[in-house]
Amino acid sequence: MKPTIGLGAAMTLVAAGLLFAPAAHAQGQPSSPPAKTAPDAASPANIPDKKLDAVAAAAKRVVSVSDTYKDKLAKAPEAEKEKIVGEANQAITKAVTDQGLSVEEYVSIMKVAQDDPAVRDRLVQRLK
């Protein structure tokens, strides 16, 4: 029997991780295909345990920050929403980079975890 909370937690983290993080990185930089960034790190067989540990730690912070800013955004007057999104982007970027990851690396590994059950299971174990 597969625990539904594990899969749900992984999907929540992917959603939360992708909520603001790409927008934070995209500001002021030309867009480029994410596949060019750390291609080996995104290969399921090549994701070291230390990277998954860092992604799990970052994901926990990303969810916390995301929840905080979703609440702030919901309560904010329209004129302040753009500022709050900018603050959220900075906070989420910091949550990821404080774990020694780039935003691109974090997003790439989260996408692999979403698509690969073995990587997702390894990540979910770290989130418990």
N, C-alpha and C positions, 0 to 999 in steps of 0.2 A: 504494500500500500504506500503510495507516494504522498508525502505530507503536502497538503495544499498550501499551507502557510509558507513553506519554503519557496515554492514557485511564485506565489503571490508576492512575497517579500522581494524576490529577485526582480519581478516585473515592476514593482513599485519603485525600486531603486533605479532601474533603467529609466523609467519615466521621469523620476525626479532628477536624475543625473543629466538627462537630456533637456530638461525644462529650460534652464537658464544657461548652462555651461557653454553650448556652442555659440550662443548670442554674445556671451562675454568675450569669447575669443575672437569673434568675427569683427568686433568693433575696431575700426581703424586699420584693418589688415585686408589685403586682397584675398579673395577666396581661392582655395586650392583644394583639389580632391583629397579627402582624408586618407585614401589608400596609400598616398605617398609618405605619410608620416608613420615612422616606425613599423614597417611592414612585418618584420619578424615578430614583434611584440604582439601583433594581432593574430598570429597563427596559433590555434589552440594548443598544439603540442609544445610551443615555445614560450608559453606564459609561465614564468617562474613563480614559485610559491610566494616569494617576497613581493612580487608585483601584485598578486592576488590579495595578499595581506594589506598592501597599501590601498588598493582599490576598495576593499571592504571597509577599511577605516575611513577613507574619503567618502564613501557612499553613505555611511552613517551620518557624517557631518553634513553632507549635501542634503540628505532628507531633512535633518533638523533645520538647517538654514532655509531650505525650500518651504517647509511648513511655516516657519516664522514669517517669511516674506509673503507667502500666499495670504496669510491673515492680515498683514499690514496693507497689502495691495487691495484686498477686499474692502477694507475700512477707509482707505485713503480717498480724498477728493480727487477728481479727475486731473486737476492741475498738478498733482504731486506724483501721479502714477509712474511717469517716465523716470523721475528721480529715484523712486523706490526700486524699479526694475534695474536701474544702473547699480544701486547699492547691492541688490541681490546678486547680480552678475559678479561683482567684486568679491562678495562674501563666498560665493560658491567656487569661484576660481581659487581663492585663498584656501578653502577647505581641501581642494584637490592638490594644489601645489605644496601645501604644508606637509603632504604625505610623500613628497618627492616625485610626483607625477606631473606631466604636462596635461593640460586639458584634453589635447588630442589623444594622448595615450589612454587617459581615463575613459573617454568616450569610446575609443576603439575596443578596449578590453570589455567594456559593458556591452557593446554590440556583439562581440564574440560570445559573451556569456548568454545573451538573449538567444542566439542562434544555435549554440552548441550545448546540449544537455550535460556533457561531462564537465565543461568549464563552469556552467551555471551551478552544478552541484558542488564543485570545489569552492565557488564563491559563496554560496548559501551556507556551507559549513562554517565559513569564517564570519558570517554575519550573526550567528547564533550566540 
